[in-house]
Amino acid sequence: MDLSSIGAYYNDLASRVPASAQKISQLSEEEIKTKSDDELMEVCKQFESYFLEQVFKEMAKTTSLLGEDEDGSSSQMVDYFMENTIAELASQSTEQNSLGLAQTLYEQMKRNYGL
């Protein structure tokens, strides 16, 4: 991986993660109680999607999909499309309730916060 692309990768990752994490951390207990069930479920789905995306990326690192002799430009294109494909796969998996983590998290938050 080219070092110049690390900064862009980090910025892209940082721009997506804090959005859902900050939504949860910035809410007081009273605000959490006033949020609708739909909003809570959406945040739980965003978390599950992010979690799955990270799992899929780590799984992809364990396989050798490309030969070591690939040139830099084609390798960067494959990395770009692979990351987009992984993000889309994680999003679709979450929408189809394949893992159920969002539902479990949602139910636990409702139970713990009395929503």
ABEGO torsion letter per residue (X at the ends): XBAAAAAAAAAAAAAAAAAAAAAAAABBAAAAAABBAAAAAAAAAAAAAAAAAAAAAAAAAABBABBAABBAAAAAAAAAAAAAAAAAAAAAAAAAGAAGAAAAAAAAAAAAAGX
